[in-house]
Amino acid sequence: MKSCLIVIDAQESFRQRAYWSERVAQPYFAAQNALIEGCLAAGLPIVRVFHVDGPAAASHPFAVESGFVRPIDGLAPFEAAATFTKNRHSALVNSGLDIWLTQQGIGRLIVSGIRTEQCCETTARHGSDLGWEVDYVTEATLTFDMPQPDGRPLAAADIKARTAAVLDGRFATVCSVAQALERAGAHATESLAA
């Protein structure tokens, strides 16, 4: 089965947010870059997805006019097989990504990027419901501490653990970087042998 790495919203826009933390981001960069480099070495296509929304003003970090809708500093460079722009949580809504994946004969999505519980999780669920196999690489996703509705803090590590628990075996196979690369490589080898 042909696999494709999807790098969701790994863009400079997030560095402009008050919740950004370089300390929290460093393990993400290490995992995301290892996943990118492994996919490049295996010849797997990598798709880049950017989030764009309004207002269309230089002061809004998710507006094209801001100049921050570009690959985030610290991300390994790669030539994307395709680049898509979205304005919803799922990368598969009105972006053209679903059409491209179908045209390329992609059967498995490797989901990574920013943020764990928002665009990455939503894309994984949506992709699964549309019939793709999904490998969700939690360590290659990034999120931040959030306040709960009652004001108590919810740690990023707890958000990541919750996301992995609700996705695994239902909407996705939760994988480490090494496991996702092994699964993609094993299936690529099987496809070539068939």
C-alpha positions in Angstrom: 0.0 0.0 0.0 1.4 3.4 -1.0 2.0 5.7 1.9 2.2 9.5 2.0 3.5 11.7 4.8 1.3 14.7 5.5 3.0 17.6 7.4 0.1 19.7 8.7 0.4 23.4 9.7 4.2 23.3 10.5 4.3 27.0 9.9 5.8 30.1 11.4 2.3 31.4 12.3 2.5 29.4 15.6 5.6 31.1 16.8 3.6 34.3 16.9 1.2 32.9 19.5 1.6 33.7 23.2 1.5 30.0 24.1 4.5 29.1 21.9 7.2 27.3 23.8 10.6 26.5 22.3 11.2 24.0 25.1 8.1 22.1 24.2 8.8 22.4 20.5 12.3 20.9 20.5 11.3 17.2 20.9 8.6 17.8 18.2 11.2 19.1 15.7 13.5 16.1 16.4 10.7 13.6 15.7 9.2 15.5 12.8 12.6 15.9 11.1 13.4 12.2 11.6 10.1 11.3 10.0 10.7 13.7 7.1 14.3 12.4 6.6 13.1 8.8 6.8 10.4 9.4 4.2 12.8 11.2 1.9 15.3 8.3 2.2 12.5 5.8 1.4 11.2 7.8 -1.6 7.8 8.4 0.0 5.9 11.5 -1.1 5.6 14.3 1.5 2.7 16.7 1.4 2.8 20.1 3.0 -0.4 21.7 4.3 -0.7 25.3 5.5 -3.5 26.8 7.5 -4.8 30.2 6.3 -7.6 32.2 7.8 -8.7 35.8 8.3 -8.7 38.6 8.8 -6.5 39.2 5.7 -4.1 41.6 7.5 -0.4 41.6 8.2 -1.2 41.6 11.9 -2.9 38.2 11.8 -0.2 35.4 11.8 -2.4 33.0 9.9 -3.1 35.4 7.1 -0.9 35.2 4.0 -0.4 38.9 4.3 1.5 38.3 7.6 4.4 36.5 5.9 4.2 33.8 8.6 2.4 31.2 6.4 5.6 29.5 5.5 7.6 26.5 6.8 8.5 26.9 10.4 12.2 27.5 11.3 13.7 24.3 12.6 11.8 22.1 10.2 14.0 19.9 8.0 13.9 21.2 4.4 12.1 19.1 1.8 10.6 19.4 -1.6 6.9 18.8 -1.2 5.3 16.5 -3.7 2.3 18.9 -3.3 1.4 21.9 -1.1 -2.1 22.6 0.0 -3.8 25.4 1.8 -6.7 24.8 4.2 -9.0 27.0 6.2 -10.7 24.3 8.3 -9.4 21.9 10.9 -9.3 18.9 8.6 -6.6 19.1 5.8 -9.1 17.1 3.7 -11.8 19.8 3.6 -11.9 22.0 0.5 -8.2 21.9 0.0 -7.9 19.5 -2.9 -5.7 17.1 -0.8 -8.3 14.3 -1.0 -8.4 14.5 -4.8 -4.6 14.5 -5.1 -4.2 11.5 -2.7 -6.7 9.5 -4.7 -5.0 10.5 -8.0 -1.7 9.3 -6.6 -3.1 6.0 -5.5 -2.3 6.7 -1.8 -3.7 4.1 0.6 -2.1 5.1 3.9 -1.7 8.6 5.4 1.1 9.3 7.9 -0.2 12.2 9.9 2.2 14.7 11.6 2.4 18.4 12.4 0.8 21.1 14.5 -1.5 20.9 16.6 -2.0 17.4 18.0 -5.6 17.6 19.1 -6.8 20.0 16.5 -5.8 19.8 12.8 -3.8 16.6 13.1 -6.4 14.6 15.0 -9.3 16.0 12.9 -7.4 15.1 9.7 -6.7 11.6 11.0 -10.4 11.0 11.9 -11.6 12.4 8.6 -9.1 10.4 6.6 -10.1 7.2 8.3 -13.8 7.9 7.7 -13.0 8.5 4.0 -11.4 5.1 3.8 -7.6 5.7 4.2 -5.5 3.8 6.6 -4.0 6.3 9.0 -0.7 6.1 10.9 -0.7 8.8 13.6 2.8 9.7 14.7 2.0 11.3 18.1 5.7 12.2 18.8 5.8 14.1 15.5 2.9 16.3 16.5 3.0 19.4 18.6 0.6 21.0 21.0 0.7 23.2 24.1 -0.8 23.5 27.5 -4.4 24.7 27.5 -6.9 25.9 30.1 -9.9 23.6 30.7 -13.4 25.1 30.7 -13.2 25.4 34.6 -9.8 27.2 34.3 -7.6 24.3 35.5 -4.5 23.7 33.3 -4.4 20.8 30.9 -0.8 19.8 30.1 0.3 19.2 26.6 1.6 15.8 27.5 -1.9 14.9 28.7 -3.5 16.2 25.5 -1.1 14.1 23.5 -1.9 11.0 25.6 -5.7 11.6 25.3 -5.4 12.0 21.5 -3.4 8.8 21.1 -5.9 6.9 23.3 -9.0 8.0 21.4 -7.4 7.5 17.9 -5.6 4.2 18.3 -7.4 1.2 17.0 -10.4 3.3 16.0 -9.3 5.9 13.5 -5.6 5.2 13.3 -2.6 3.1 14.3 -0.6 5.2 16.7 3.0 4.9 15.8 6.5 6.0 16.7 8.6 7.5 14.0 10.4 4.2 13.6 7.2 2.2 13.5 5.6 4.5 10.9 8.7 4.3 8.7 8.8 0.5 9.1 5.1 0.1 8.2 5.5 2.4 5.1 8.7 0.6 4.0 7.3 -2.8 4.6 4.2 -2.0 2.5 6.2 -0.3 -0.2 8.3 -3.4 -0.5 5.3 -5.7 -0.6 3.7 -3.5 -3.3 6.9 -3.7 -5.4 7.1 -7.5 -5.0 3.4 -8.0 -6.0 
